[in-house]
Amino acid sequence: MSRLDTHQHLLHPGRFGYSWTNDFPVLQSAFTLEDYWRAAEGCGIEGTLFMEVDVDDGQCAGEAFYFCELAQKQGNGLCGVIASGRPENEGFARHLDAIAHPALKGIRRILHTQSYSVSQSVRFRENVAALAKHGLTFDICALQKQLPIAVELIDACPRTSFILDHCGVPDIAGGDFDDWSKSIHELAERDNVACKISGIIAYVPAGAEPVATLRPYIETVIDAFGWDRVIWGGDWPVCNLTASLRQWCDTLDAILAKESTDSLEKLYSSNAKRIYNLKCNESH
């Protein structure tokens, strides 16, 4: 089964600043497209979508332009870009104009590091709602406890296409499964939301068995959203905090071993192409 990775990070510390990596020494180095393809050997990945890496303030446009231009190069497997944005800022509309590019597919604003009030402002919601007329999606990266706020944002922007990153960042170590499951099903009631099965390998507690630990979370997401509104992401190199990209792929393969080829093709490829409006004609 071939895969389209909708959540691939690339870090170029010689070009951009990533202050958040100060807490993660393993991520304080360059992670290039060439490094990614080496890590992806044996995973069946044929194309990828670059996901913004929360660069330091003032560098969002530069990161977007750099990787959009990289995505325009033939044969490197990069199908598009999700760029960083600050919808809470007055100049957000100008930012969108500045980064407009055929390879740009969506915007993400990291919310789990921000106060709840950021996404609750009128300006934030109006700017996210305006993404629809630009044909851009909005990736939501929020903690489990912030998911009710995500519901409010989505309800305020009914024409915008949302993707919930990392299965809503469940508090696996905390064990509050029922609260997370309730929020996931509430989010899934909104037809303009899809869920990205990504990142959660990094939340497996030390010593726990990944397949057994993650199975109920993945099965809940699929049950809530259905096979037409789930997509897959590798979250490399952040996944390296607990597992390699290959180990994450193997874990998910084990969990989904009994699923049909048609269902897996939706998860790994066709849903992403539809939701992000991707045209990946050339494989790596």
PyRosetta script that sets phi, psi and omega in degrees:
from pyrosetta import init, pose_from_sequence

init()
pose = pose_from_sequence("MSRLDTHQHLLHPGRFGYSWTNDFPVLQSAFTLEDYWRAAEGCGIEGTLFMEVDVDDGQCAGEAFYFCELAQKQGNGLCGVIASGRPENEGFARHLDAIAHPALKGIRRILHTQSYSVSQSVRFRENVAALAKHGLTFDICALQKQLPIAVELIDACPRTSFILDHCGVPDIAGGDFDDWSKSIHELAERDNVACKISGIIAYVPAGAEPVATLRPYIETVIDAFGWDRVIWGGDWPVCNLTASLRQWCDTLDAILAKESTDSLEKLYSSNAKRIYNLKCNESH")
pose.set_psi(1, 119.3)
pose.set_omega(1, 177.9)
pose.set_phi(2, -77.7)
pose.set_psi(2, 154.2)
pose.set_omega(2, -176.5)
pose.set_phi(3, -128.4)
pose.set_psi(3, 150.0)
pose.set_omega(3, 170.0)
pose.set_phi(4, -115.7)
pose.set_psi(4, 115.6)
pose.set_omega(4, -175.6)
pose.set_phi(5, -85.4)
pose.set_psi(5, 111.7)
pose.set_omega(5, -175.7)
pose.set_phi(6, -92.7)
pose.set_psi(6, 9.9)
pose.set_omega(6, -176.2)
pose.set_phi(7, -149.2)
pose.set_psi(7, 76.2)
pose.set_omega(7, -178.4)
pose.set_phi(8, -117.1)
pose.set_psi(8, 122.6)
pose.set_omega(8, 177.3)
pose.set_phi(9, -97.6)
pose.set_psi(9, 143.3)
pose.set_omega(9, 172.3)
pose.set_phi(10, -129.7)
pose.set_psi(10, 129.3)
pose.set_omega(10, -177.3)
pose.set_phi(11, -115.5)
pose.set_psi(11, 128.8)
pose.set_omega(11, 177.6)
pose.set_phi(12, -125.8)
pose.set_psi(12, 79.2)
pose.set_omega(12, -174.6)
pose.set_phi(13, -63.2)
pose.set_psi(13, -18.3)
pose.set_omega(13, 174.9)
pose.set_phi(14, -75.1)
pose.set_psi(14, -14.6)
pose.set_omega(14, -177.0)
pose.set_phi(15, -113.2)
pose.set_psi(15, -35.9)
pose.set_omega(15, -176.7)
pose.set_phi(16, -129.6)
pose.set_psi(16, 158.9)
pose.set_omega(16, 178.2)
pose.set_phi(17, -101.2)
pose.set_psi(17, 137.6)
pose.set_omega(17, 179.4)
pose.set_phi(18, -131.2)
pose.set_psi(18, 76.9)
pose.set_omega(18, -174.9)
pose.set_phi(19, -60.2)
pose.set_psi(19, -30.9)
pose.set_omega(19, -176.6)
pose.set_phi(20, -64.3)
pose.set_psi(20, -22.2)
pose.set_omega(20, -179.3)
pose.set_phi(21, -74.4)
pose.set_psi(21, -5.7)
pose.set_omega(21, 178.4)
pose.set_phi(22, -58.8)
pose.set_psi(22, -26.1)
pose.set_omega(22, 179.2)
pose.set_phi(23, -87.9)
pose.set_psi(23, -3.1)
pose.set_omega(23, -176.4)
pose.set_phi(24, -133.8)
pose.set_psi(24, 82.9)
pose.set_omega(24, -177.0)
pose.set_phi(25, -52.6)
pose.set_psi(25, -32.9)
pose.set_omega(25, -177.7)
pose.set_phi(26, -64.9)
pose.set_psi(26, -17.9)
pose.set_omega(26, -178.8)
pose.set_phi(27, -102.9)
pose.set_psi(27, 5.0)
pose.set_omega(27, -176.9)
pose.set_phi(28, -91.1)
pose.set_psi(28, 58.4)
pose.set_omega(28, 175.5)
pose.set_phi(29, -157.7)
pose.set_psi(29, 177.3)
pose.set_omega(29, 179.5)
pose.set_phi(30, -77.5)
pose.set_psi(30, 139.9)
pose.set_omega(30, 173.5)
pose.set_phi(31, -130.8)
pose.set_psi(31, 101.8)
pose.set_omega(31, -172.1)
pose.set_phi(32, -97.2)
pose.set_psi(32, 171.5)
pose.set_omega(32, 177.2)
pose.set_phi(33, -61.8)
pose.set_psi(33, -36.5)
pose.set_omega(33, 177.7)
pose.set_phi(34, -64.9)
pose.set_psi(34, -39.7)
pose.set_omega(34, 177.0)
pose.set_phi(35, -62.9)
pose.set_psi(35, -39.8)
pose.set_omega(35, -179.4)
pose.set_phi(36, -60.6)
pose.set_psi(36, -47.7)
pose.set_omega(36, -176.2)
pose.set_phi(37, -66.5)
pose.set_psi(37, -28.7)
pose.set_omega(37, 173.9)
pose.set_phi(38, -67.9)
pose.set_psi(38, -41.6)
pose.set_omega(38, 179.2)
pose.set_phi(39, -67.6)
pose.set_psi(39, -26.3)
pose.set_omega(39, -175.5)
pose.set_phi(40, -87.6)
pose.set_psi(40, 0.6)
pose.set_omega(40, -179.4)
pose.set_phi(41, -57.3)
pose.set_psi(41, 130.8)
pose.set_omega(41, 178.4)
pose.set_phi(42, 84.6)
pose.set_psi(42, -0.2)
pose.set_omega(42, -177.7)
pose.set_phi(43, -94.0)
pose.set_psi(43, -9.5)
pose.set_omega(43, -179.5)
pose.set_phi(44, 73.5)
pose.set_psi(44, 21.9)
pose.set_omega(44, -178.8)
pose.set_phi(45, -84.2)
pose.set_psi(45, 125.3)
pose.set_omega(45, -176.8)
pose.set_phi(46, -107.6)
pose.set_psi(46, -18.1)
pose.set_omega(46, 179.6)
pose.set_phi(47, -159.2)
pose.set_psi(47, 160.9)
pose.set_omega(47, -176.8)
pose.set_phi(48, -140.4)
pose.set_psi(48, 162.0)
pose.set_omega(48, 175.3)
pose.set_phi(49, -122.2)
pose.set_psi(49, 120.7)
pose.set_omega(49, 179.3)
pose.set_phi(50, -71.6)
pose.set_psi(50, 130.6)
pose.set_omega(50, 176.1)
pose.set_phi(51, -108.8)
pose.set_psi(51, 127.9)
pose.set_omega(51, -179.4)
pose.set_phi(52, -48.7)
pose.set_psi(52, 154.7)
pose.set_omega(52, -171.3)
pose.set_phi(53, -119.6)
pose.set_psi(53, 29.3)
pose.set_omega(53, 177.2)
pose.set_phi(54, 51.2)
pose.set_psi(54, 55.1)
pose.set_omega(54, 178.1)
pose.set_phi(55, -64.7)
pose.set_psi(55, 162.5)
pose.set_omega(55, -179.1)
pose.set_phi(56, -62.1)
pose.set_psi(56, 154.6)
pose.set_omega(56, -178.6)
pose.set_phi(57, -53.6)
pose.set_psi(57, 139.8)
pose.set_omega(57, 179.6)
pose.set_phi(58, 92.5)
pose.set_psi(58, -6.5)
pose.set_omega(58, -176.7)
pose.set_phi(59, -113.7)
pose.set_psi(59, 2.5)
pose.set_omega(59, -176.1)
pose.set_phi(60, -60.5)
pose.set_psi(60, -46.4)
pose.set_omega(60, -178.5)
pose.set_phi(61, -65.5)
pose.set_psi(61, -40.1)
pose.set_omega(61, 178.7)
pose.set_phi(62, -62.6)
pose.set_psi(62, -42.0)
pose.set_omega(62, 178.0)
pose.set_phi(63, -63.8)
pose.set_psi(63, -45.0)
pose.set_omega(63, -179.1)
pose.set_phi(64, -59.7)
pose.set_psi(64, -48.0)
pose.set_omega(64, -177.9)
pose.set_phi(65, -63.9)
pose.set_psi(65, -42.7)
pose.set_omega(65, -177.3)
pose.set_phi(66, -60.7)
pose.set_psi(66, -46.3)
pose.set_omega(66, -175.6)
pose.set_phi(67, -81.9)
pose.set_psi(67, -26.1)
pose.set_omega(67, 172.1)
pose.set_phi(68, -64.7)
pose.set_psi(68, -41.4)
pose.set_omega(68, 176.6)
pose.set_phi(69, -64.2)
pose.set_psi(69, -38.6)
pose.set_omega(69, 177.4)
pose.set_phi(70, -63.9)
pose.set_psi(70, -37.9)
pose.set_omega(70, -179.9)
pose.set_phi(71, -67.7)
pose.set_psi(71, -20.3)
pose.set_omega(71, 179.4)
pose.set_phi(72, -78.0)
pose.set_psi(72, -16.0)
pose.set_omega(72, -179.4)
pose.set_phi(73, -75.6)
pose.set_psi(73, 138.2)
pose.set_omega(73, -174.4)
pose.set_phi(74, -76.2)
pose.set_psi(74, 140.6)
pose.set_omega(74, 168.2)
pose.set_phi(75, 81.9)
pose.set_psi(75, 6.5)
pose.set_omega(75, -179.5)
pose.set_phi(76, -98.0)
pose.set_psi(76, 0.9)
pose.set_omega(76, 174.6)
pose.set_phi(77, 82.5)
pose.set_psi(77, -0.8)
pose.set_omega(77, -179.8)
pose.set_phi(78, -87.8)
pose.set_psi(78, 114.2)
pose.set_omega(78, -171.3)
pose.set_phi(79, -94.4)
pose.set_psi(79, -18.6)
pose.set_omega(79, -177.8)
pose.set_phi(80, 176.3)
pose.set_psi(80, -177.9)
pose.set_omega(80, -172.4)
pose.set_phi(81, -136.5)
pose.set_psi(81, 134.3)
pose.set_omega(81, 165.8)
pose.set_phi(82, -104.1)
pose.set_psi(82, 114.1)
pose.set_omega(82, -172.5)
pose.set_phi(83, -96.6)
pose.set_psi(83, 158.8)
pose.set_omega(83, 176.4)
pose.set_phi(84, -78.9)
pose.set_psi(84, 145.7)
pose.set_omega(84, 176.6)
pose.set_phi(85, -150.5)
pose.set_psi(85, 160.1)
pose.set_omega(85, 178.9)
pose.set_phi(86, -123.4)
pose.set_psi(86, 80.3)
pose.set_omega(86, -177.5)
pose.set_phi(87, -61.2)
pose.set_psi(87, -15.4)
pose.set_omega(87, 178.5)
pose.set_phi(88, -76.9)
pose.set_psi(88, -11.9)
pose.set_omega(88, -177.1)
pose.set_phi(89, -89.1)
pose.set_psi(89, 149.0)
pose.set_omega(89, -179.8)
pose.set_phi(90, -62.7)
pose.set_psi(90, -31.6)
pose.set_omega(90, -176.0)
pose.set_phi(91, -90.2)
pose.set_psi(91, 19.8)
pose.set_omega(91, -176.0)
pose.set_phi(92, -62.8)
pose.set_psi(92, -40.6)
pose.set_omega(92, 179.6)
pose.set_phi(93, -61.5)
pose.set_psi(93, -39.4)
pose.set_omega(93, 176.9)
pose.set_phi(94, -66.4)
pose.set_psi(94, -34.8)
pose.set_omega(94, 177.3)
pose.set_phi(95, -61.9)
pose.set_psi(95, -43.9)
pose.set_omega(95, 178.7)
pose.set_phi(96, -61.8)
pose.set_psi(96, -40.6)
pose.set_omega(96, 178.0)
pose.set_phi(97, -63.9)
pose.set_psi(97, -37.9)
pose.set_omega(97, -176.9)
pose.set_phi(98, -69.5)
pose.set_psi(98, -31.2)
pose.set_omega(98, -175.3)
pose.set_phi(99, -103.2)
pose.set_psi(99, 5.7)
pose.set_omega(99, 179.8)
pose.set_phi(100, -54.0)
pose.set_psi(100, 131.4)
pose.set_omega(100, -174.9)
pose.set_phi(101, -166.1)
pose.set_psi(101, 146.4)
pose.set_omega(101, 178.8)
pose.set_phi(102, -58.2)
pose.set_psi(102, -28.2)
pose.set_omega(102, -177.8)
pose.set_phi(103, -83.6)
pose.set_psi(103, -10.1)
pose.set_omega(103, -178.2)
pose.set_phi(104, -77.9)
pose.set_psi(104, 124.1)
pose.set_omega(104, -175.9)
pose.set_phi(105, -114.8)
pose.set_psi(105, -21.5)
pose.set_omega(105, -177.6)
pose.set_phi(106, -172.0)
pose.set_psi(106, 179.7)
pose.set_omega(106, -178.6)
pose.set_phi(107, -128.1)
pose.set_psi(107, 146.2)
pose.set_omega(107, 170.7)
pose.set_phi(108, -133.2)
pose.set_psi(108, 140.8)
pose.set_omega(108, 170.6)
pose.set_phi(109, -124.4)
pose.set_psi(109, 115.5)
pose.set_omega(109, 177.1)
pose.set_phi(110, -60.3)
pose.set_psi(110, 122.1)
pose.set_omega(110, -178.6)
pose.set_phi(111, -105.9)
pose.set_psi(111, -21.1)
pose.set_omega(111, -174.6)
pose.set_phi(112, -71.8)
pose.set_psi(112, -11.5)
pose.set_omega(112, 175.8)
pose.set_phi(113, -100.0)
pose.set_psi(113, 2.6)
pose.set_omega(113, -174.5)
pose.set_phi(114, -113.0)
pose.set_psi(114, 162.1)
pose.set_omega(114, 175.8)
pose.set_phi(115, -70.9)
pose.set_psi(115, 156.9)
pose.set_omega(115, -179.5)
pose.set_phi(116, -57.4)
pose.set_psi(116, -32.4)
pose.set_omega(116, -173.1)
pose.set_phi(117, -66.7)
pose.set_psi(117, -20.6)
pose.set_omega(117, -177.0)
pose.set_phi(118, -58.3)
pose.set_psi(118, -51.1)
pose.set_omega(118, -177.1)
pose.set_phi(119, -82.0)
pose.set_psi(119, -4.3)
pose.set_omega(119, -179.5)
pose.set_phi(120, -93.3)
pose.set_psi(120, -6.2)
pose.set_omega(120, -178.0)
pose.set_phi(121, -73.6)
pose.set_psi(121, 152.0)
pose.set_omega(121, 178.3)
pose.set_phi(122, -60.6)
pose.set_psi(122, -42.8)
pose.set_omega(122, -179.0)
pose.set_phi(123, -61.4)
pose.set_psi(123, -45.6)
pose.set_omega(123, -179.9)
pose.set_phi(124, -57.9)
pose.set_psi(124, -48.1)
pose.set_omega(124, -175.7)
pose.set_phi(125, -69.5)
pose.set_psi(125, -37.7)
pose.set_omega(125, 177.3)
pose.set_phi(126, -64.8)
pose.set_psi(126, -39.5)
pose.set_omega(126, -179.9)
pose.set_phi(127, -69.6)
pose.set_psi(127, -39.0)
pose.set_omega(127, 177.1)
pose.set_phi(128, -68.2)
pose.set_psi(128, -38.2)
pose.set_omega(128, 177.6)
pose.set_phi(129, -62.3)
pose.set_psi(129, -33.6)
pose.set_omega(129, -178.2)
pose.set_phi(130, -70.8)
pose.set_psi(130, -13.9)
pose.set_omega(130, 179.5)
pose.set_phi(131, -61.6)
pose.set_psi(131, -29.7)
pose.set_omega(131, -177.6)
pose.set_phi(132, -59.0)
pose.set_psi(132, -41.2)
pose.set_omega(132, -178.1)
pose.set_phi(133, -72.1)
pose.set_psi(133, -17.4)
pose.set_omega(133, 175.6)
pose.set_phi(134, -90.5)
pose.set_psi(134, -4.3)
pose.set_omega(134, -177.6)
pose.set_phi(135, 70.9)
pose.set_psi(135, 28.5)
pose.set_omega(135, -177.5)
pose.set_phi(136, -111.8)
pose.set_psi(136, 145.4)
pose.set_omega(136, 177.1)
pose.set_phi(137, -89.9)
pose.set_psi(137, 172.3)
pose.set_omega(137, 174.2)
pose.set_phi(138, -132.4)
pose.set_psi(138, 117.5)
pose.set_omega(138, 175.8)
pose.set_phi(139, -85.9)
pose.set_psi(139, 129.7)
pose.set_omega(139, 177.9)
pose.set_phi(140, -101.4)
pose.set_psi(140, 121.1)
pose.set_omega(140, 174.2)
pose.set_phi(141, -118.9)
pose.set_psi(141, 98.1)
pose.set_omega(141, -175.7)
pose.set_phi(142, -137.3)
pose.set_psi(142, 152.8)
pose.set_omega(142, 178.3)
pose.set_phi(143, -74.0)
pose.set_psi(143, 162.1)
pose.set_omega(143, 179.1)
pose.set_phi(144, -51.9)
pose.set_psi(144, -43.7)
pose.set_omega(144, -177.1)
pose.set_phi(145, -69.4)
pose.set_psi(145, -14.9)
pose.set_omega(145, 179.4)
pose.set_phi(146, -95.3)
pose.set_psi(146, -2.4)
pose.set_omega(146, -174.9)
pose.set_phi(147, -61.5)
pose.set_psi(147, -35.1)
pose.set_omega(147, 174.6)
pose.set_phi(148, -60.3)
pose.set_psi(148, -32.8)
pose.set_omega(148, 176.1)
pose.set_phi(149, -69.6)
pose.set_psi(149, -35.2)
pose.set_omega(149, 176.5)
pose.set_phi(150, -62.8)
pose.set_psi(150, -38.1)
pose.set_omega(150, 177.5)
pose.set_phi(151, -60.7)
pose.set_psi(151, -42.2)
pose.set_omega(151, 179.3)
pose.set_phi(152, -62.2)
pose.set_psi(152, -42.0)
pose.set_omega(152, 179.4)
pose.set_phi(153, -63.6)
pose.set_psi(153, -45.1)
pose.set_omega(153, -179.1)
pose.set_phi(154, -63.0)
pose.set_psi(154, -41.6)
pose.set_omega(154, 179.5)
pose.set_phi(155, -65.7)
pose.set_psi(155, -27.1)
pose.set_omega(155, 178.7)
pose.set_phi(156, -79.9)
pose.set_psi(156, -12.2)
pose.set_omega(156, -175.9)
pose.set_phi(157, -132.3)
pose.set_psi(157, 64.3)
pose.set_omega(157, -171.8)
pose.set_phi(158, -66.0)
pose.set_psi(158, -17.6)
pose.set_omega(158, -179.0)
pose.set_phi(159, -96.0)
pose.set_psi(159, -7.8)
pose.set_omega(159, 179.7)
pose.set_phi(160, -85.3)
pose.set_psi(160, 140.7)
pose.set_omega(160, 176.9)
pose.set_phi(161, -89.8)
pose.set_psi(161, 119.4)
pose.set_omega(161, -177.7)
pose.set_phi(162, -107.6)
pose.set_psi(162, 146.1)
pose.set_omega(162, 172.4)
pose.set_phi(163, -125.2)
pose.set_psi(163, 120.9)
pose.set_omega(163, 178.7)
pose.set_phi(164, -84.4)
pose.set_psi(164, 112.8)
pose.set_omega(164, -177.6)
pose.set_phi(165, -75.3)
pose.set_psi(165, 149.8)
pose.set_omega(165, 168.0)
pose.set_phi(166, 54.9)
pose.set_psi(166, 37.2)
pose.set_omega(166, 177.8)
pose.set_phi(167, 55.4)
pose.set_psi(167, 27.9)
pose.set_omega(167, -179.2)
pose.set_phi(168, 76.6)
pose.set_psi(168, 20.2)
pose.set_omega(168, 176.6)
pose.set_phi(169, 46.6)
pose.set_psi(169, 65.8)
pose.set_omega(169, 179.5)
pose.set_phi(170, -63.5)
pose.set_psi(170, 144.9)
pose.set_omega(170, 177.6)
pose.set_phi(171, -83.5)
pose.set_psi(171, 75.3)
pose.set_omega(171, -174.7)
pose.set_phi(172, -63.7)
pose.set_psi(172, -43.0)
pose.set_omega(172, -179.9)
pose.set_phi(173, -65.5)
pose.set_psi(173, -36.5)
pose.set_omega(173, -179.7)
pose.set_phi(174, -72.7)
pose.set_psi(174, -26.1)
pose.set_omega(174, 173.5)
pose.set_phi(175, 81.0)
pose.set_psi(175, 11.5)
pose.set_omega(175, -178.8)
pose.set_phi(176, -86.5)
pose.set_psi(176, 68.4)
pose.set_omega(176, -174.4)
pose.set_phi(177, -66.6)
pose.set_psi(177, -43.0)
pose.set_omega(177, -174.1)
pose.set_phi(178, -62.8)
pose.set_psi(178, -40.8)
pose.set_omega(178, 178.8)
pose.set_phi(179, -63.6)
pose.set_psi(179, -44.0)
pose.set_omega(179, 177.8)
pose.set_phi(180, -63.1)
pose.set_psi(180, -45.5)
pose.set_omega(180, -178.4)
pose.set_phi(181, -61.0)
pose.set_psi(181, -40.5)
pose.set_omega(181, 178.1)
pose.set_phi(182, -60.8)
pose.set_psi(182, -44.4)
pose.set_omega(182, 179.3)
pose.set_phi(183, -65.3)
pose.set_psi(183, -40.4)
pose.set_omega(183, 179.3)
pose.set_phi(184, -61.1)
pose.set_psi(184, -45.5)
pose.set_omega(184, 179.8)
pose.set_phi(185, -67.0)
pose.set_psi(185, -34.1)
pose.set_omega(185, 177.1)
pose.set_phi(186, -66.6)
pose.set_psi(186, -42.7)
pose.set_omega(186, 177.3)
pose.set_phi(187, -62.8)
pose.set_psi(187, -39.5)
pose.set_omega(187, -176.7)
pose.set_phi(188, -67.6)
pose.set_psi(188, -17.2)
pose.set_omega(188, 176.4)
pose.set_phi(189, -67.9)
pose.set_psi(189, -18.7)
pose.set_omega(189, 178.8)
pose.set_phi(190, -88.7)
pose.set_psi(190, 119.1)
pose.set_omega(190, -173.9)
pose.set_phi(191, -67.6)
pose.set_psi(191, -18.6)
pose.set_omega(191, -177.8)
pose.set_phi(192, -92.4)
pose.set_psi(192, 19.1)
pose.set_omega(192, 179.8)
pose.set_phi(193, -121.4)
pose.set_psi(193, 133.8)
pose.set_omega(193, 170.9)
pose.set_phi(194, -118.5)
pose.set_psi(194, 162.4)
pose.set_omega(194, -178.5)
pose.set_phi(195, -120.6)
pose.set_psi(195, 132.7)
pose.set_omega(195, 179.7)
pose.set_phi(196, -97.1)
pose.set_psi(196, 118.6)
pose.set_omega(196, 175.9)
pose.set_phi(197, -83.9)
pose.set_psi(197, 95.5)
pose.set_omega(197, -173.4)
pose.set_phi(198, -157.2)
pose.set_psi(198, 160.3)
pose.set_omega(198, 166.2)
pose.set_phi(199, 74.6)
pose.set_psi(199, -23.9)
pose.set_omega(199, -169.7)
pose.set_phi(200, -73.6)
pose.set_psi(200, -13.4)
pose.set_omega(200, 174.0)
pose.set_phi(201, -60.6)
pose.set_psi(201, -27.9)
pose.set_omega(201, -179.2)
pose.set_phi(202, -72.9)
pose.set_psi(202, -14.4)
pose.set_omega(202, -177.6)
pose.set_phi(203, -98.9)
pose.set_psi(203, 1.7)
pose.set_omega(203, 178.7)
pose.set_phi(204, -69.4)
pose.set_psi(204, 123.2)
pose.set_omega(204, -179.1)
pose.set_phi(205, -61.1)
pose.set_psi(205, 149.1)
pose.set_omega(205, 179.2)
pose.set_phi(206, -55.8)
pose.set_psi(206, 131.6)
pose.set_omega(206, 177.9)
pose.set_phi(207, 88.1)
pose.set_psi(207, -11.1)
pose.set_omega(207, 179.7)
pose.set_phi(208, -81.7)
pose.set_psi(208, 152.3)
pose.set_omega(208, 180.0)
pose.set_phi(209, -85.0)
pose.set_psi(209, 119.3)
pose.set_omega(209, -172.4)
pose.set_phi(210, -58.9)
pose.set_psi(210, -44.2)
pose.set_omega(210, -176.3)
pose.set_phi(211, -63.0)
pose.set_psi(211, -49.1)
pose.set_omega(211, -179.6)
pose.set_phi(212, -66.2)
pose.set_psi(212, -36.5)
pose.set_omega(212, -178.1)
pose.set_phi(213, -69.6)
pose.set_psi(213, -42.7)
pose.set_omega(213, -172.8)
pose.set_phi(214, -89.3)
pose.set_psi(214, -19.7)
pose.set_omega(214, -176.0)
pose.set_phi(215, -52.4)
pose.set_psi(215, -51.1)
pose.set_omega(215, -177.7)
pose.set_phi(216, -62.8)
pose.set_psi(216, -30.1)
pose.set_omega(216, 179.2)
pose.set_phi(217, -71.7)
pose.set_psi(217, -45.3)
pose.set_omega(217, -179.2)
pose.set_phi(218, -68.0)
pose.set_psi(218, -41.2)
pose.set_omega(218, 179.4)
pose.set_phi(219, -65.8)
pose.set_psi(219, -35.3)
pose.set_omega(219, 178.0)
pose.set_phi(220, -65.9)
pose.set_psi(220, -43.4)
pose.set_omega(220, 178.7)
pose.set_phi(221, -60.5)
pose.set_psi(221, -45.4)
pose.set_omega(221, -178.7)
pose.set_phi(222, -67.3)
pose.set_psi(222, -39.0)
pose.set_omega(222, 178.0)
pose.set_phi(223, -63.6)
pose.set_psi(223, -39.2)
pose.set_omega(223, -177.1)
pose.set_phi(224, -74.6)
pose.set_psi(224, -47.3)
pose.set_omega(224, -173.0)
pose.set_phi(225, -92.8)
pose.set_psi(225, -21.7)
pose.set_omega(225, -176.0)
pose.set_phi(226, 77.8)
pose.set_psi(226, 166.3)
pose.set_omega(226, -175.1)
pose.set_phi(227, -70.8)
pose.set_psi(227, -15.6)
pose.set_omega(227, -178.8)
pose.set_phi(228, -85.9)
pose.set_psi(228, -7.7)
pose.set_omega(228, -177.5)
pose.set_phi(229, -130.5)
pose.set_psi(229, 34.6)
pose.set_omega(229, 172.8)
pose.set_phi(230, -126.2)
pose.set_psi(230, 142.2)
pose.set_omega(230, 176.7)
pose.set_phi(231, -135.3)
pose.set_psi(231, 167.4)
pose.set_omega(231, -175.4)
pose.set_phi(232, -116.4)
pose.set_psi(232, 145.2)
pose.set_omega(232, 174.6)
pose.set_phi(233, -142.3)
pose.set_psi(233, 145.6)
pose.set_omega(233, -177.2)
pose.set_phi(234, -85.3)
pose.set_psi(234, -30.4)
pose.set_omega(234, -177.6)
pose.set_phi(235, 57.4)
pose.set_psi(235, 32.8)
pose.set_omega(235, 173.7)
pose.set_phi(236, -78.1)
pose.set_psi(236, 140.8)
pose.set_omega(236, 2.2)
pose.set_phi(237, -93.6)
pose.set_psi(237, 7.8)
pose.set_omega(237, -179.6)
pose.set_phi(238, -62.2)
pose.set_psi(238, -31.2)
pose.set_omega(238, 177.8)
pose.set_phi(239, -59.1)
pose.set_psi(239, -23.6)
pose.set_omega(239, -178.7)
pose.set_phi(240, -63.3)
pose.set_psi(240, -12.2)
pose.set_omega(240, 177.0)
pose.set_phi(241, -61.0)
pose.set_psi(241, -29.6)
pose.set_omega(241, 179.2)
pose.set_phi(242, -131.7)
pose.set_psi(242, -22.8)
pose.set_omega(242, -174.2)
pose.set_phi(243, -158.8)
pose.set_psi(243, 156.0)
pose.set_omega(243, 176.2)
pose.set_phi(244, -77.5)
pose.set_psi(244, 166.2)
pose.set_omega(244, 176.2)
pose.set_phi(245, -59.5)
pose.set_psi(245, -40.4)
pose.set_omega(245, 178.9)
pose.set_phi(246, -63.6)
pose.set_psi(246, -40.2)
pose.set_omega(246, 179.3)
pose.set_phi(247, -66.1)
pose.set_psi(247, -36.9)
pose.set_omega(247, 176.5)
pose.set_phi(248, -64.8)
pose.set_psi(248, -44.0)
pose.set_omega(248, 177.8)
pose.set_phi(249, -61.6)
pose.set_psi(249, -43.9)
pose.set_omega(249, -179.6)
pose.set_phi(250, -64.7)
pose.set_psi(250, -37.5)
pose.set_omega(250, 179.0)
pose.set_phi(251, -63.5)
pose.set_psi(251, -47.2)
pose.set_omega(251, -179.5)
pose.set_phi(252, -67.1)
pose.set_psi(252, -37.7)
pose.set_omega(252, 177.1)
pose.set_phi(253, -59.7)
pose.set_psi(253, -39.8)
pose.set_omega(253, 179.6)
pose.set_phi(254, -66.5)
pose.set_psi(254, -38.7)
pose.set_omega(254, -179.4)
pose.set_phi(255, -69.2)
pose.set_psi(255, -35.4)
pose.set_omega(255, -174.8)
pose.set_phi(256, -103.1)
pose.set_psi(256, 18.9)
pose.set_omega(256, -172.4)
pose.set_phi(257, -59.0)
pose.set_psi(257, -27.5)
pose.set_omega(257, -175.8)
pose.set_phi(258, -96.7)
pose.set_psi(258, 2.2)
pose.set_omega(258, -177.8)
pose.set_phi(259, -80.3)
pose.set_psi(259, 157.1)
pose.set_omega(259, -176.9)
pose.set_phi(260, -73.2)
pose.set_psi(260, 157.2)
pose.set_omega(260, 177.6)
pose.set_phi(261, -60.8)
pose.set_psi(261, -38.1)
pose.set_omega(261, -179.8)
pose.set_phi(262, -63.8)
pose.set_psi(262, -42.7)
pose.set_omega(262, 179.4)
pose.set_phi(263, -65.1)
pose.set_psi(263, -43.7)
pose.set_omega(263, -179.2)
pose.set_phi(264, -67.3)
pose.set_psi(264, -34.8)
pose.set_omega(264, 177.9)
pose.set_phi(265, -64.0)
pose.set_psi(265, -35.7)
pose.set_omega(265, 176.2)
pose.set_phi(266, -65.4)
pose.set_psi(266, -48.2)
pose.set_omega(266, -179.4)
pose.set_phi(267, -61.3)
pose.set_psi(267, -46.2)
pose.set_omega(267, -170.4)
pose.set_phi(268, -88.9)
pose.set_psi(268, -13.6)
pose.set_omega(268, -173.6)
pose.set_phi(269, -148.8)
pose.set_psi(269, -66.4)
pose.set_omega(269, -166.7)
pose.set_phi(270, -66.7)
pose.set_psi(270, -36.1)
pose.set_omega(270, 178.5)
pose.set_phi(271, -62.9)
pose.set_psi(271, -43.4)
pose.set_omega(271, -179.1)
pose.set_phi(272, -63.0)
pose.set_psi(272, -41.7)
pose.set_omega(272, 179.7)
pose.set_phi(273, -62.8)
pose.set_psi(273, -37.6)
pose.set_omega(273, 179.6)
pose.set_phi(274, -73.7)
pose.set_psi(274, -47.9)
pose.set_omega(274, -173.8)
pose.set_phi(275, -67.8)
pose.set_psi(275, -41.8)
pose.set_omega(275, -178.8)
pose.set_phi(276, -95.5)
pose.set_psi(276, 1.5)
pose.set_omega(276, -179.5)
pose.set_phi(277, 54.7)
pose.set_psi(277, 55.6)
pose.set_omega(277, -177.7)
pose.set_phi(278, -98.1)
pose.set_psi(278, 145.9)
pose.set_omega(278, 172.3)
pose.set_phi(279, -128.6)
pose.set_psi(279, 93.1)
pose.set_omega(279, -177.8)
pose.set_phi(280, -102.0)
pose.set_psi(280, 80.6)
pose.set_omega(280, -176.6)
pose.set_phi(281, -82.3)
pose.set_psi(281, -19.6)
pose.set_omega(281, -177.6)
pose.set_phi(282, -120.4)
pose.set_psi(282, 126.7)
pose.set_omega(282, 177.8)
pose.set_phi(283, -85.0)
pose.set_psi(283, 160.2)
pose.set_omega(283, 175.6)
pose.set_phi(284, -66.0)
pose.dump_pdb("model.pdb")
